[in-house]
Amino acid sequence: MATSTAISGTAFNMNEQISYQSGSVVSKTLIDKKIGTLTLFAFDAGQGLSEHTAPFDAVVQIIDGTAAVTIDGTVQQVQAGEMIIMPANLPHSLKAEVPFKMLLVMIRA
């Protein structure tokens, strides 16, 4: 469990911390602690996270592009500068119709 020491205590641009890779989902953990995580993701077009549930609320902040976020069967388009809270125990998924980057905040409490 750690914090990325390269950026700790220094202002940084989230968009510059992770790059797109063709046909892939890329992730970079910024903080991984018992109480929660901060993880950056970059999704190439056509990529996503399949439907799943989590025992805790999760917050997704889109930092580049647009994501199709499905929560309990309802699809929403979430774009750069917007965020969405995915409630605990409800099925949710994400799909990149165009490349997008996001910050996922998971608090385990």
C-alpha positions in Angstrom: 0.0 0.0 0.0 1.6 3.2 -1.1 1.4 6.7 -2.6 3.2 7.4 -5.9 6.2 9.2 -4.6 7.0 10.8 -7.9 4.0 13.1 -7.7 3.4 13.3 -3.9 3.6 16.9 -2.6 3.8 18.4 -6.1 1.1 19.9 -8.4 0.6 17.9 -11.5 -1.7 17.5 -14.5 -3.7 14.3 -14.4 -4.0 14.1 -18.2 -0.2 14.1 -18.6 0.3 11.3 -16.1 -1.1 8.5 -18.3 -1.1 7.9 -22.0 -3.4 6.0 -24.4 -2.2 2.7 -25.9 -3.8 1.3 -29.0 -6.4 -1.3 -28.3 -5.8 -1.2 -24.5 -6.9 0.0 -21.1 -4.0 1.5 -19.2 -4.0 2.2 -15.4 -1.8 4.0 -13.0 -2.3 3.8 -9.3 -1.6 7.1 -7.5 -2.7 6.1 -4.0 -3.3 2.6 -2.7 -4.2 2.5 1.0 -6.4 0.3 3.2 -9.1 3.1 3.3 -9.1 3.7 -0.5 -7.4 4.2 -3.8 -6.9 6.8 -6.5 -6.3 5.3 -10.0 -5.9 6.9 -13.4 -7.2 5.0 -16.4 -6.8 5.6 -20.2 -9.2 3.7 -22.4 -8.7 3.4 -26.2 -11.9 3.6 -28.3 -13.8 0.3 -28.0 -12.3 -0.6 -24.6 -14.2 -0.6 -21.3 -14.8 -2.3 -18.0 -17.5 -5.0 -18.0 -20.5 -4.8 -15.8 -19.7 -5.5 -12.1 -20.6 -4.4 -8.6 -18.5 -3.0 -5.8 -19.3 -3.0 -2.1 -18.4 0.8 -1.8 -19.4 3.9 -3.7 -16.9 4.9 -6.5 -16.4 8.3 -8.0 -15.3 8.6 -11.7 -14.0 12.0 -12.9 -13.5 12.2 -16.7 -10.3 14.1 -17.5 -10.2 13.7 -21.3 -12.8 12.5 -23.9 -16.2 11.1 -23.2 -17.3 7.8 -21.5 -20.6 5.9 -21.7 -21.2 4.9 -18.1 -24.0 2.5 -17.3 -25.4 2.3 -13.8 -28.2 -0.2 -13.0 -29.1 -0.3 -16.7 -29.2 3.4 -17.4 -26.5 4.8 -19.8 -25.1 8.3 -19.3 -22.6 10.1 -21.4 -20.0 11.7 -19.1 -17.4 14.1 -20.6 -14.2 15.8 -19.6 -14.7 18.0 -16.5 -17.7 15.9 -15.3 -17.9 13.3 -12.6 -20.3 10.6 -11.7 -20.8 8.6 -8.5 -21.4 4.9 -9.0 -23.4 3.7 -5.9 -22.3 0.7 -3.9 -23.9 -2.7 -4.9 -25.4 -1.4 -8.1 -24.2 -3.0 -11.4 -22.1 -0.6 -13.5 -19.8 -0.6 -16.5 -17.8 1.9 -18.6 -17.3 1.9 -22.4 -15.1 4.1 -24.6 -16.9 5.1 -27.7 -13.9 7.5 -28.2 -10.7 7.4 -26.2 -11.1 8.8 -22.7 -9.2 9.2 -19.5 -10.6 9.1 -16.0 -9.7 9.2 -12.3 -11.3 6.5 -10.2 -11.7 7.3 -6.5 -12.6 4.3 -4.3 -13.2 4.9 -0.6 -13.5 1.7 1.4 -15.4 2.9 4.4 
